Amino acid sequence: MNLSEISRSQLLTVDELTQRWVNSLYPVSAITLARWRRDSRGPKFLKIGAAGRIYYLLESILEFERDNNILLINQSTDANS
């Protein structure tokens, strides 16, 4: 995949990914994500720009969630319905 073919909607920042997983049965901190990047584990990521800002490919996140049985809990679900 060419970087010019990737739209912002296909990328999540570290904060967006930790927020996505905060209410899962598998919450992960930014520190854990950094360790995974260092150890070549976890979802695939890109470093973009001179500052090397980290972005995760949504496709890779979905694959990682599926492969690791990560269950996301929908906060908006009303238990009384």
PyMOL commands that set and color helices and strands:
alter all, ss='L'
color gray80, all
select helices_A, chain A and resi 3-5+8-10+14-22+30-38+58-67
alter helices_A, ss='H'
color red, helices_A
select strands_A, chain A and resi 11-13+45-48+53-57
alter strands_A, ss='S'
color yellow, strands_A
deselect
rebuild
show_as cartoon
